């Protein structure tokens, strides 16, 4: 399976903290984020290009074993959809900068800008969990795969990159 990482530089050797990494808590916690969706990786790159006022960005391309998420040596958490468990996990990571989990890999939907607006309503008690999940069901989600430990990073094989102008 191919995975993509959008950024400002080619990352041949992924790390838990990379140059240009975000300094705030993300959906699934700290680590190396990828997606199976090339267009999503390009969007991530374009956002960083705007933020850093830079010309070109890079989408790094990796390959993983198709059965990686079933590897008994890895502790994987897979969210098939944006449901209550996904919402609770994302909110723990976003609201508590000290929250730590012990998963090697976490995969699931990305909370984009529209989703963030809904999460903010939930966070400020304007929506309850049921209303929040109901709203989330109407969104089309891209996916993200977090590599959260050194062990998990060893499973990524760099195969190249694409320049994003």
Secondary structure, DSSP 8 states (H G I E B T S, - for coil): -EEEEEESS--SS--SS-TT--SS--TT-SSEEEBS-HHHHHHHHHHHHHHTT-S-EEEEEEE--TTGGG-TTS-EEE-SSS-HHHHHHHHHHHH-TT-----SEEEEE---HHHHHHHHHHHTTSS-HHHHHHHHTTS---EEEEE-SHHHHTT-EEEEEEEE-
